[in-house]
Amino acid sequence: MKIGIIGSGRIGATLARLLVGVGHEVAVANRHTPETLRALHEELGSALHPSSVEEAARFGEVVVVSIPFHSINELPAPALAGKIVVDSNNYYPQRDGQVPALDRDETTSTELLADHLVGARVVKAFNTMYFVTLAQSGDRAKDESERLSLFVAGDDEEAKGIVAGVIEEIGFAAIDTGTLAVGGRRQQPGSDIYNTELTGAEARRVLGQ
Ligand SMILES: NC(=O)c1ccc[n+]([C@@H]2O[C@H](COP(=O)([O-])OP(=O)(O)OC[C@H]3O[C@@H](n4cnc5c(N)ncnc54)[C@H](OP(=O)(O)O)[C@@H]3O)[C@@H](O)[C@H]2O)c1
């Protein structure tokens, strides 16, 4: 599959390695020029395409967004319309500034992203796991119930299924937490499944599934 990644930091670069590792073509962008991605390009070879944000957005059937939450309104909504957009972001007021609607729990960070990206098929995933665990813990040899869990929330069942398939390819259990409103809250910082290493079986128990 062609996958775009916007953000080449801890999560973005980790996902680039994992996704190229299982055979995807990946276009990666950051805030700077594609030349700043030379080291990652040399490491991962021709399946890794250093790109501008606009290019990565247009390249991917699936586009992962791994940037600080406070930058989401800089994303190019027209280029992402119709795309499956995977939101790995979290709202941390110390980093992102206070957002009253989130502080009052009137909405979620991923719904705010979806509001900006009109027409995108937004799925929340990859936001609950520390990047080192993400880099090291996928294990395709294990049964799903024994793999560590990554979570998917979204309102578009087909998009969520495609993202779940990618999660399984890189060796994790994909656990559906529900809609963006319900599952998005279940995946937020401070929740029972956030930054906790749970197998598929344990995650289902915690979520009452
Ligand atoms: N670190 C973790 O373990 C972890 C785990 C789960 C979720 N998360 C969440 O995932 C998101 C990314 O975290 P991270 O730790 O990977 O961050 P990071 O290491 O600080 O990397 C952030 C990346 O975003 C890029 N960026 C910032 N603003 C941008 C913009 N407007 N357009 C394009 N790219 C932009 C930066 O570009 P430059 O390189 O050019 O500066 C950088 O490559 C955050 O929301 C974080 O809360 C992090």
PDBQT file of the ligand as one rigid body, heavy atoms in Angstrom, charges set to zero:
ROOT
HETATM    1  N1  LIG A 301       6.602   9.938  21.570  1.00  0.00    +0.000 N 
HETATM    2  C1  LIG A 301       5.727   8.952  21.827  1.00  0.00    +0.000 C 
HETATM    3  O1  LIG A 301       6.100   7.885  22.367  1.00  0.00    +0.000 OA
HETATM    4  C2  LIG A 301       4.279   9.119  21.438  1.00  0.00    +0.000 A 
HETATM    5  C3  LIG A 301       3.440   8.009  21.583  1.00  0.00    +0.000 A 
HETATM    6  C4  LIG A 301       2.115   8.090  21.138  1.00  0.00    +0.000 A 
HETATM    7  C5  LIG A 301       1.634   9.278  20.603  1.00  0.00    +0.000 A 
HETATM    8  N2  LIG A 301       2.459  10.365  20.518  1.00  0.00    +0.000 N 
HETATM    9  C6  LIG A 301       1.887  11.607  19.923  1.00  0.00    +0.000 C 
HETATM   10  O2  LIG A 301       2.210  11.591  18.540  1.00  0.00    +0.000 OA
HETATM   11  C7  LIG A 301       2.493  12.917  18.083  1.00  0.00    +0.000 C 
HETATM   12  C8  LIG A 301       3.930  12.972  17.592  1.00  0.00    +0.000 C 
HETATM   13  O3  LIG A 301       4.779  12.669  18.696  1.00  0.00    +0.000 OA
HETATM   14  P1  LIG A 301       6.342  12.458  18.519  1.00  0.00    +0.000 P 
HETATM   15  O4  LIG A 301       6.836  12.064  19.871  1.00  0.00    +0.000 OA
HETATM   16  O5  LIG A 301       6.615  11.606  17.337  1.00  0.00    +0.000 OA
HETATM   17  O6  LIG A 301       6.783  13.981  18.217  1.00  0.00    +0.000 OA
HETATM   18  P2  LIG A 301       8.227  14.511  17.794  1.00  0.00    +0.000 P 
HETATM   19  O7  LIG A 301       9.267  13.466  17.986  1.00  0.00    +0.000 OA
HETATM   20  O8  LIG A 301       8.366  15.824  18.479  1.00  0.00    +0.000 OA
HETATM   21  O9  LIG A 301       8.059  14.753  16.219  1.00  0.00    +0.000 OA
HETATM   22  C9  LIG A 301       7.121  15.660  15.739  1.00  0.00    +0.000 C 
HETATM   23  C10 LIG A 301       7.254  15.728  14.238  1.00  0.00    +0.000 C 
HETATM   24  O10 LIG A 301       6.206  16.559  13.753  1.00  0.00    +0.000 OA
HETATM   25  C11 LIG A 301       6.740  17.416  12.764  1.00  0.00    +0.000 C 
HETATM   26  N3  LIG A 301       5.869  18.569  12.651  1.00  0.00    +0.000 N 
HETATM   27  C12 LIG A 301       5.562  19.494  13.597  1.00  0.00    +0.000 A 
HETATM   28  N4  LIG A 301       4.698  20.394  13.097  1.00  0.00    +0.000 NA
HETATM   29  C13 LIG A 301       4.464  20.034  11.818  1.00  0.00    +0.000 A 
HETATM   30  C14 LIG A 301       3.677  20.575  10.778  1.00  0.00    +0.000 A 
HETATM   31  N5  LIG A 301       2.939  21.661  10.958  1.00  0.00    +0.000 N 
HETATM   32  N6  LIG A 301       3.690  19.946   9.581  1.00  0.00    +0.000 NA
HETATM   33  C15 LIG A 301       4.430  18.836   9.374  1.00  0.00    +0.000 A 
HETATM   34  N7  LIG A 301       5.197  18.261  10.339  1.00  0.00    +0.000 NA
HETATM   35  C16 LIG A 301       5.216  18.877  11.540  1.00  0.00    +0.000 A 
HETATM   36  C17 LIG A 301       8.135  17.730  13.234  1.00  0.00    +0.000 C 
HETATM   37  O11 LIG A 301       8.878  18.217  12.145  1.00  0.00    +0.000 OA
HETATM   38  P3  LIG A 301      10.457  18.604  12.231  1.00  0.00    +0.000 P 
HETATM   39  O12 LIG A 301      11.185  17.291  12.415  1.00  0.00    +0.000 OA
HETATM   40  O13 LIG A 301      10.723  19.214  10.883  1.00  0.00    +0.000 OA
HETATM   41  O14 LIG A 301      10.572  19.530  13.398  1.00  0.00    +0.000 OA
HETATM   42  C18 LIG A 301       8.562  16.344  13.737  1.00  0.00    +0.000 C 
HETATM   43  O15 LIG A 301       9.072  15.563  12.665  1.00  0.00    +0.000 OA
HETATM   44  C19 LIG A 301       2.245  13.850  19.287  1.00  0.00    +0.000 C 
HETATM   45  O16 LIG A 301       0.936  14.352  19.204  1.00  0.00    +0.000 OA
HETATM   46  C20 LIG A 301       2.405  12.909  20.487  1.00  0.00    +0.000 C 
HETATM   47  O17 LIG A 301       1.654  13.352  21.604  1.00  0.00    +0.000 OA
HETATM   48  C21 LIG A 301       3.774  10.305  20.905  1.00  0.00    +0.000 A 
ENDROOT
TORSDOF 0
